[in-house]
Amino acid sequence: MHGADRPATVDEARALLERAALPCRTVVVTLGADGAACKEAHATHTVHVPAPSVEAVDNFCGALADALASGTALPAAVERAVLAASHAATGLGAQTAMPYAAQLDPPAVISAS
């Protein structure tokens, strides 16, 4: 978000998103090893999607765009993107490690605040 310091923690991201007058319908903040946080303009809370523990993260934006284009709700789309990025980090190379859709259907891990 323009003019704001990059949030370093989940709590900082939540605080930033909660106090922001969003100029758009949705905002997603990636938090590296902490996953991602998202907020829709009409929502009263921020959703945090934790990331599994991995060495590095890749493929987040592509998986997020794919899920949103398929009509998935924002929190579930962010969850799918976090899982895809985490899965991809466990393989050799971004293209060969990109997960298949069936590999991204675990139980929900979303935490709303």
Order of alpha helices (4+ residues) and beta strands (2+ residues): alpha-beta-beta-beta-alpha-alpha-alpha-beta
